[in-house]
């Protein structure tokens, strides 16, 4: 009974700690009440509202299907370790280990972070037949997908940098214990790890989705 109470307390504190972490990582989006890297419910926000919230360049691409010029933008020629989220709503879109050096001039990925992170729509604009990539949560335009990518998918998600919000991977002081595969290990450097080293408390938030929150004690 006592041990279960302790574990319950740890679990609740884990949620609180994760909440604090989330708040800090979402810094820079204070004016956007719809931005969240944990909420997964779909948004139905009118463009008139987005126009008041989003920076003009992001609004033009995300809500009016504009395209950034090639070889411009923040991410086309960089690949630090981390995760790319929708700049409009915070939906998790791509991992850096799926990014590849493309000569097209836009940030390119061979797969999405989750199969249902994006949806696709046929796009016949500008006399071309392309497949548009759209954020599943907010319905914003991200870019297009082509069939000339590298293995294993042979797909190329050709994205606009402005539509992406990059969050660097958390560096652990315990190399090899906190893997990028698990995305986020909040407790390795926390006071709870130091207080309970025997249990080696680990919080893995896979896909930045609270439904994937687990506490492992081993
Ligand atoms: Fe979005």
py3Dmol code that shows the C-alpha trace and the ligand (Angstrom):
import py3Dmol

protein = """\
ATOM      1  CA  UNK A   1       0.000   0.000   0.000  1.00  0.00           C
ATOM      2  CA  UNK A   2       2.755   2.361   1.022  1.00  0.00           C
ATOM      3  CA  UNK A   3       4.846   1.556  -2.037  1.00  0.00           C
ATOM      4  CA  UNK A   4       1.876   2.057  -4.345  1.00  0.00           C
ATOM      5  CA  UNK A   5       1.238   5.468  -2.783  1.00  0.00           C
ATOM      6  CA  UNK A   6       4.870   6.409  -3.352  1.00  0.00           C
ATOM      7  CA  UNK A   7       4.695   5.265  -6.965  1.00  0.00           C
ATOM      8  CA  UNK A   8       1.443   7.201  -7.464  1.00  0.00           C
ATOM      9  CA  UNK A   9       3.095  10.301  -6.061  1.00  0.00           C
ATOM     10  CA  UNK A  10       6.055   9.863  -8.365  1.00  0.00           C
ATOM     11  CA  UNK A  11       3.748   9.442 -11.324  1.00  0.00           C
ATOM     12  CA  UNK A  12       1.793  12.616 -10.522  1.00  0.00           C
ATOM     13  CA  UNK A  13       4.999  14.560 -10.059  1.00  0.00           C
ATOM     14  CA  UNK A  14       6.188  13.168 -13.365  1.00  0.00           C
ATOM     15  CA  UNK A  15       3.156  14.720 -15.036  1.00  0.00           C
ATOM     16  CA  UNK A  16       3.790  18.020 -13.302  1.00  0.00           C
ATOM     17  CA  UNK A  17       7.444  17.981 -14.307  1.00  0.00           C
ATOM     18  CA  UNK A  18       6.576  17.074 -17.877  1.00  0.00           C
ATOM     19  CA  UNK A  19       4.106  19.953 -17.930  1.00  0.00           C
ATOM     20  CA  UNK A  20       6.780  22.355 -16.793  1.00  0.00           C
ATOM     21  CA  UNK A  21       9.151  21.053 -19.464  1.00  0.00           C
ATOM     22  CA  UNK A  22       6.498  21.426 -22.127  1.00  0.00           C
ATOM     23  CA  UNK A  23       5.839  25.012 -21.118  1.00  0.00           C
ATOM     24  CA  UNK A  24       9.495  25.920 -21.486  1.00  0.00           C
ATOM     25  CA  UNK A  25       9.917  24.172 -24.835  1.00  0.00           C
ATOM     26  CA  UNK A  26       6.941  26.036 -26.268  1.00  0.00           C
ATOM     27  CA  UNK A  27       8.515  29.374 -25.584  1.00  0.00           C
ATOM     28  CA  UNK A  28       8.131  31.680 -28.536  1.00  0.00           C
ATOM     29  CA  UNK A  29       4.521  30.722 -29.190  1.00  0.00           C
ATOM     30  CA  UNK A  30       2.922  32.740 -26.401  1.00  0.00           C
ATOM     31  CA  UNK A  31       0.669  34.563 -28.859  1.00  0.00           C
ATOM     32  CA  UNK A  32      -0.665  31.338 -30.347  1.00  0.00           C
ATOM     33  CA  UNK A  33      -3.177  29.692 -27.964  1.00  0.00           C
ATOM     34  CA  UNK A  34      -3.605  26.759 -30.371  1.00  0.00           C
ATOM     35  CA  UNK A  35       0.077  25.757 -30.373  1.00  0.00           C
ATOM     36  CA  UNK A  36       0.718  22.599 -28.359  1.00  0.00           C
ATOM     37  CA  UNK A  37       3.176  19.733 -28.708  1.00  0.00           C
ATOM     38  CA  UNK A  38       1.034  17.471 -26.534  1.00  0.00           C
ATOM     39  CA  UNK A  39      -2.561  18.083 -27.592  1.00  0.00           C
ATOM     40  CA  UNK A  40      -3.644  15.903 -30.489  1.00  0.00           C
ATOM     41  CA  UNK A  41      -7.216  17.075 -31.026  1.00  0.00           C
ATOM     42  CA  UNK A  42      -7.811  18.538 -34.449  1.00  0.00           C
ATOM     43  CA  UNK A  43      -8.199  22.270 -34.787  1.00  0.00           C
ATOM     44  CA  UNK A  44     -10.891  24.061 -36.739  1.00  0.00           C
ATOM     45  CA  UNK A  45      -9.691  27.643 -36.752  1.00  0.00           C
ATOM     46  CA  UNK A  46     -10.682  30.136 -39.411  1.00  0.00           C
ATOM     47  CA  UNK A  47      -8.043  31.878 -41.499  1.00  0.00           C
ATOM     48  CA  UNK A  48      -9.186  35.243 -40.162  1.00  0.00           C
ATOM     49  CA  UNK A  49      -8.096  34.061 -36.716  1.00  0.00           C
ATOM     50  CA  UNK A  50      -4.830  32.551 -37.932  1.00  0.00           C
ATOM     51  CA  UNK A  51      -4.015  35.794 -39.727  1.00  0.00           C
ATOM     52  CA  UNK A  52      -4.083  37.661 -36.426  1.00  0.00           C
ATOM     53  CA  UNK A  53      -1.862  35.078 -34.744  1.00  0.00           C
ATOM     54  CA  UNK A  54       0.720  33.901 -37.261  1.00  0.00           C
ATOM     55  CA  UNK A  55       3.690  35.838 -38.668  1.00  0.00           C
ATOM     56  CA  UNK A  56       2.903  37.008 -42.239  1.00  0.00           C
ATOM     57  CA  UNK A  57       5.435  34.690 -43.923  1.00  0.00           C
ATOM     58  CA  UNK A  58       4.095  31.656 -42.056  1.00  0.00           C
ATOM     59  CA  UNK A  59       0.493  32.617 -42.763  1.00  0.00           C
ATOM     60  CA  UNK A  60       1.217  32.965 -46.495  1.00  0.00           C
ATOM     61  CA  UNK A  61       2.737  29.481 -46.706  1.00  0.00           C
ATOM     62  CA  UNK A  62       0.555  27.640 -44.191  1.00  0.00           C
ATOM     63  CA  UNK A  63      -2.828  29.112 -45.012  1.00  0.00           C
ATOM     64  CA  UNK A  64      -2.417  30.419 -48.582  1.00  0.00           C
ATOM     65  CA  UNK A  65      -0.223  27.628 -50.020  1.00  0.00           C
ATOM     66  CA  UNK A  66       2.668  29.945 -50.858  1.00  0.00           C
ATOM     67  CA  UNK A  67       6.144  28.462 -51.313  1.00  0.00           C
ATOM     68  CA  UNK A  68       9.371  29.771 -49.873  1.00  0.00           C
ATOM     69  CA  UNK A  69      12.120  30.410 -52.394  1.00  0.00           C
ATOM     70  CA  UNK A  70      14.548  27.523 -52.856  1.00  0.00           C
ATOM     71  CA  UNK A  71      17.815  27.688 -50.907  1.00  0.00           C
ATOM     72  CA  UNK A  72      16.272  30.042 -48.382  1.00  0.00           C
ATOM     73  CA  UNK A  73      14.724  29.354 -45.010  1.00  0.00           C
ATOM     74  CA  UNK A  74      16.241  28.055 -41.810  1.00  0.00           C
ATOM     75  CA  UNK A  75      16.489  24.319 -42.366  1.00  0.00           C
ATOM     76  CA  UNK A  76      17.202  23.473 -45.997  1.00  0.00           C
ATOM     77  CA  UNK A  77      20.948  22.871 -45.462  1.00  0.00           C
ATOM     78  CA  UNK A  78      21.155  22.000 -41.759  1.00  0.00           C
ATOM     79  CA  UNK A  79      20.526  18.759 -39.923  1.00  0.00           C
ATOM     80  CA  UNK A  80      21.086  18.939 -36.161  1.00  0.00           C
ATOM     81  CA  UNK A  81      19.529  16.169 -34.069  1.00  0.00           C
ATOM     82  CA  UNK A  82      16.020  16.902 -32.978  1.00  0.00           C
ATOM     83  CA  UNK A  83      12.379  16.984 -33.950  1.00  0.00           C
ATOM     84  CA  UNK A  84      10.408  19.157 -36.332  1.00  0.00           C
ATOM     85  CA  UNK A  85       6.924  20.274 -35.305  1.00  0.00           C
ATOM     86  CA  UNK A  86       4.250  22.163 -37.206  1.00  0.00           C
ATOM     87  CA  UNK A  87       5.033  25.852 -36.745  1.00  0.00           C
ATOM     88  CA  UNK A  88       1.321  26.636 -36.703  1.00  0.00           C
ATOM     89  CA  UNK A  89      -0.033  24.114 -34.197  1.00  0.00           C
ATOM     90  CA  UNK A  90       2.879  22.140 -32.682  1.00  0.00           C
ATOM     91  CA  UNK A  91       1.950  18.795 -34.244  1.00  0.00           C
ATOM     92  CA  UNK A  92       4.974  16.477 -34.383  1.00  0.00           C
ATOM     93  CA  UNK A  93       5.924  16.055 -38.042  1.00  0.00           C
ATOM     94  CA  UNK A  94       9.479  14.815 -38.675  1.00  0.00           C
ATOM     95  CA  UNK A  95      12.568  13.493 -36.926  1.00  0.00           C
ATOM     96  CA  UNK A  96      16.002  14.692 -37.945  1.00  0.00           C
ATOM     97  CA  UNK A  97      17.114  11.115 -38.616  1.00  0.00           C
ATOM     98  CA  UNK A  98      14.639  11.047 -41.515  1.00  0.00           C
ATOM     99  CA  UNK A  99      16.104  14.236 -43.008  1.00  0.00           C
ATOM    100  CA  UNK A 100      18.475  13.938 -45.923  1.00  0.00           C
ATOM    101  CA  UNK A 101      20.615  16.268 -47.965  1.00  0.00           C
ATOM    102  CA  UNK A 102      18.623  17.139 -51.026  1.00  0.00           C
ATOM    103  CA  UNK A 103      19.710  19.340 -53.892  1.00  0.00           C
ATOM    104  CA  UNK A 104      16.210  20.755 -54.273  1.00  0.00           C
ATOM    105  CA  UNK A 105      16.817  23.678 -51.893  1.00  0.00           C
ATOM    106  CA  UNK A 106      14.101  22.823 -49.368  1.00  0.00           C
ATOM    107  CA  UNK A 107      14.314  20.715 -46.183  1.00  0.00           C
ATOM    108  CA  UNK A 108      13.601  17.134 -47.243  1.00  0.00           C
ATOM    109  CA  UNK A 109      12.568  14.049 -45.276  1.00  0.00           C
ATOM    110  CA  UNK A 110      11.999  10.450 -46.377  1.00  0.00           C
ATOM    111  CA  UNK A 111       9.241   9.785 -43.851  1.00  0.00           C
ATOM    112  CA  UNK A 112       6.969  11.525 -41.362  1.00  0.00           C
ATOM    113  CA  UNK A 113       7.411  11.042 -37.618  1.00  0.00           C
ATOM    114  CA  UNK A 114       4.098   9.162 -37.585  1.00  0.00           C
ATOM    115  CA  UNK A 115       2.076   7.825 -40.505  1.00  0.00           C
ATOM    116  CA  UNK A 116      -0.931   9.898 -39.432  1.00  0.00           C
ATOM    117  CA  UNK A 117       0.994  13.104 -38.734  1.00  0.00           C
ATOM    118  CA  UNK A 118       0.084  14.480 -42.145  1.00  0.00           C
ATOM    119  CA  UNK A 119      -2.592  14.067 -44.766  1.00  0.00           C
ATOM    120  CA  UNK A 120      -2.319  14.368 -48.522  1.00  0.00           C
ATOM    121  CA  UNK A 121      -4.308  16.255 -51.135  1.00  0.00           C
ATOM    122  CA  UNK A 122      -4.024  16.403 -54.903  1.00  0.00           C
ATOM    123  CA  UNK A 123      -2.718  19.761 -56.075  1.00  0.00           C
ATOM    124  CA  UNK A 124      -3.110  20.842 -59.701  1.00  0.00           C
ATOM    125  CA  UNK A 125      -1.984  24.441 -59.210  1.00  0.00           C
ATOM    126  CA  UNK A 126       0.547  26.167 -61.475  1.00  0.00           C
ATOM    127  CA  UNK A 127      -0.075  23.627 -64.256  1.00  0.00           C
ATOM    128  CA  UNK A 128       1.524  20.811 -62.270  1.00  0.00           C
ATOM    129  CA  UNK A 129       0.092  17.653 -60.787  1.00  0.00           C
ATOM    130  CA  UNK A 130       1.524  17.299 -57.306  1.00  0.00           C
ATOM    131  CA  UNK A 131       0.576  15.871 -53.940  1.00  0.00           C
ATOM    132  CA  UNK A 132       0.242  18.464 -51.236  1.00  0.00           C
ATOM    133  CA  UNK A 133       1.271  17.605 -47.658  1.00  0.00           C
ATOM    134  CA  UNK A 134      -0.969  19.029 -44.949  1.00  0.00           C
ATOM    135  CA  UNK A 135      -0.694  18.995 -41.161  1.00  0.00           C
ATOM    136  CA  UNK A 136      -3.359  16.631 -39.855  1.00  0.00           C
ATOM    137  CA  UNK A 137      -4.006  18.679 -36.729  1.00  0.00           C
ATOM    138  CA  UNK A 138      -4.427  22.204 -38.088  1.00  0.00           C
ATOM    139  CA  UNK A 139      -4.886  21.672 -41.829  1.00  0.00           C
ATOM    140  CA  UNK A 140      -1.975  23.937 -42.740  1.00  0.00           C
ATOM    141  CA  UNK A 141       0.012  23.561 -45.940  1.00  0.00           C
ATOM    142  CA  UNK A 142       3.499  22.177 -45.317  1.00  0.00           C
ATOM    143  CA  UNK A 143       4.845  21.397 -48.786  1.00  0.00           C
ATOM    144  CA  UNK A 144       4.622  18.539 -51.276  1.00  0.00           C
ATOM    145  CA  UNK A 145       5.684  14.904 -51.477  1.00  0.00           C
ATOM    146  CA  UNK A 146       7.516  13.354 -54.433  1.00  0.00           C
ATOM    147  CA  UNK A 147       8.599   9.859 -55.440  1.00  0.00           C
ATOM    148  CA  UNK A 148      12.307  10.636 -55.848  1.00  0.00           C
ATOM    149  CA  UNK A 149      13.459  10.215 -52.252  1.00  0.00           C
ATOM    150  CA  UNK A 150      16.083   7.839 -50.857  1.00  0.00           C
ATOM    151  CA  UNK A 151      15.483   4.365 -49.342  1.00  0.00           C
ATOM    152  CA  UNK A 152      13.775   2.995 -47.411  1.00  0.00           C
ATOM    153  CA  UNK A 153      10.641   4.874 -48.516  1.00  0.00           C
ATOM    154  CA  UNK A 154      11.851   6.432 -51.796  1.00  0.00           C
ATOM    155  CA  UNK A 155       9.692   9.412 -50.840  1.00  0.00           C
ATOM    156  CA  UNK A 156      10.743  13.036 -50.550  1.00  0.00           C
ATOM    157  CA  UNK A 157       8.732  15.247 -48.250  1.00  0.00           C
ATOM    158  CA  UNK A 158       9.713  18.641 -49.654  1.00  0.00           C
ATOM    159  CA  UNK A 159       8.851  21.091 -46.904  1.00  0.00           C
ATOM    160  CA  UNK A 160       8.896  24.826 -46.336  1.00  0.00           C
ATOM    161  CA  UNK A 161      11.271  25.792 -43.523  1.00  0.00           C
ATOM    162  CA  UNK A 162       8.856  28.410 -42.226  1.00  0.00           C
ATOM    163  CA  UNK A 163       6.226  25.726 -41.660  1.00  0.00           C
ATOM    164  CA  UNK A 164       8.562  23.791 -39.368  1.00  0.00           C
ATOM    165  CA  UNK A 165       9.419  24.435 -35.748  1.00  0.00           C
ATOM    166  CA  UNK A 166      12.632  22.654 -34.768  1.00  0.00           C
ATOM    167  CA  UNK A 167      13.333  21.465 -31.220  1.00  0.00           C
ATOM    168  CA  UNK A 168      16.870  20.133 -30.561  1.00  0.00           C
ATOM    169  CA  UNK A 169      17.248  16.707 -28.971  1.00  0.00           C
ATOM    170  CA  UNK A 170      17.799  16.762 -25.233  1.00  0.00           C
ATOM    171  CA  UNK A 171      21.397  16.008 -24.377  1.00  0.00           C
ATOM    172  CA  UNK A 172      21.734  13.502 -21.557  1.00  0.00           C
ATOM    173  CA  UNK A 173      24.578  13.536 -19.065  1.00  0.00           C
ATOM    174  CA  UNK A 174      24.406   9.742 -19.216  1.00  0.00           C
ATOM    175  CA  UNK A 175      25.516   8.855 -22.731  1.00  0.00           C
ATOM    176  CA  UNK A 176      23.834   5.783 -24.087  1.00  0.00           C
ATOM    177  CA  UNK A 177      21.014   5.849 -21.555  1.00  0.00           C
ATOM    178  CA  UNK A 178      18.845   8.496 -23.151  1.00  0.00           C
ATOM    179  CA  UNK A 179      18.271   7.694 -26.779  1.00  0.00           C
ATOM    180  CA  UNK A 180      16.907   9.912 -29.483  1.00  0.00           C
ATOM    181  CA  UNK A 181      14.620   7.042 -30.441  1.00  0.00           C
ATOM    182  CA  UNK A 182      12.622   7.699 -27.305  1.00  0.00           C
ATOM    183  CA  UNK A 183      12.578  11.391 -28.056  1.00  0.00           C
ATOM    184  CA  UNK A 184      12.539  12.722 -24.552  1.00  0.00           C
ATOM    185  CA  UNK A 185      14.021  11.531 -21.272  1.00  0.00           C
ATOM    186  CA  UNK A 186      13.015  14.161 -18.819  1.00  0.00           C
ATOM    187  CA  UNK A 187      14.162  12.548 -15.622  1.00  0.00           C
ATOM    188  CA  UNK A 188      17.769  11.647 -16.244  1.00  0.00           C
ATOM    189  CA  UNK A 189      19.031  14.909 -14.865  1.00  0.00           C
ATOM    190  CA  UNK A 190      16.175  15.553 -12.502  1.00  0.00           C
ATOM    191  CA  UNK A 191      16.081  15.464  -8.732  1.00  0.00           C
ATOM    192  CA  UNK A 192      13.900  12.335  -8.864  1.00  0.00           C
ATOM    193  CA  UNK A 193      16.591  10.386 -10.623  1.00  0.00           C
ATOM    194  CA  UNK A 194      19.055  11.476  -7.950  1.00  0.00           C
ATOM    195  CA  UNK A 195      16.668  10.579  -5.112  1.00  0.00           C
ATOM    196  CA  UNK A 196      15.788   7.161  -6.527  1.00  0.00           C
ATOM    197  CA  UNK A 197      18.885   5.937  -8.355  1.00  0.00           C
ATOM    198  CA  UNK A 198      18.079   2.296  -7.521  1.00  0.00           C
ATOM    199  CA  UNK A 199      14.832   2.427  -9.459  1.00  0.00           C
ATOM    200  CA  UNK A 200      16.404   4.379 -12.342  1.00  0.00           C
ATOM    201  CA  UNK A 201      13.298   6.365 -13.006  1.00  0.00           C
ATOM    202  CA  UNK A 202      12.870   7.012 -16.660  1.00  0.00           C
ATOM    203  CA  UNK A 203      10.145   8.978 -18.329  1.00  0.00           C
ATOM    204  CA  UNK A 204       9.717   8.291 -21.995  1.00  0.00           C
ATOM    205  CA  UNK A 205       7.294  10.504 -23.827  1.00  0.00           C
ATOM    206  CA  UNK A 206       7.097   8.902 -27.209  1.00  0.00           C
ATOM    207  CA  UNK A 207       5.662  11.046 -29.956  1.00  0.00           C
ATOM    208  CA  UNK A 208       5.179  13.875 -27.447  1.00  0.00           C
ATOM    209  CA  UNK A 209       1.767  12.407 -26.742  1.00  0.00           C
ATOM    210  CA  UNK A 210       0.639  11.945 -23.135  1.00  0.00           C
ATOM    211  CA  UNK A 211      -1.026   8.678 -24.068  1.00  0.00           C
ATOM    212  CA  UNK A 212       2.505   7.346 -24.548  1.00  0.00           C
ATOM    213  CA  UNK A 213       3.696   8.399 -21.116  1.00  0.00           C
ATOM    214  CA  UNK A 214       5.185   5.535 -19.153  1.00  0.00           C
ATOM    215  CA  UNK A 215       7.244   5.204 -16.004  1.00  0.00           C
ATOM    216  CA  UNK A 216       9.783   2.422 -16.034  1.00  0.00           C
ATOM    217  CA  UNK A 217      11.322   1.163 -12.791  1.00  0.00           C
ATOM    218  CA  UNK A 218      13.989  -1.462 -13.235  1.00  0.00           C
TER     219      UNK A 218
END
"""
ligand_1 = """\
1
FE
Fe -0.319 22.025 -37.765
"""
view = py3Dmol.view(width=600, height=400)
view.addModel(protein, "pdb")
view.setStyle({"model": 0}, {"cartoon": {"style": "trace"}})
view.addModel(ligand_1, "xyz")
view.setStyle({"model": 1}, {"stick": {}})
view.zoomTo()
view.show()
